[in-house]
Amino acid sequence: MSDVEGMLSLYKASFLGYEGEQILDEARAFSSFHLRGALNKGRSSNMLLEQVSHALELPLHHTIQRLEARWYIEYYAKKVDSNRVLLEAAKLDFNIVQSALQNDLQEVSR
């Protein structure tokens, strides 16, 4: 299995179906099997294997969006070809939203 990135896309897409869709259930099982094999073999880049490990740990639609955003910001910062301006904008946006949520929590707790 050489197309780990494509298999990861198939795995993520398999969660978008309705319960009981046999084809997507089979696609999830198939892609999960091959992604776990890719993790064990470790033949892909470390960055891609980190994405695979993260996706297998908890599917995207089961995560809290704020935590997923933070994980992705940290992941993107490790990339060699990342756009530093975009990265700083994402960090700034995350911190602004985090501050607003903290202020809201303070108001509610009063």
Secondary structure, DSSP 8 states (H G I E B T S, - for coil): ---HHHHHHHHHHGGGS-TT-HHHHHHHHHHHHHHHHHHHHT-S-HHHHHHHHHHHHS-GGGS-HHHHHHHHHHHHHH-TT--HHHHHHHHHHHHHHHHHHHHHHHHHH-
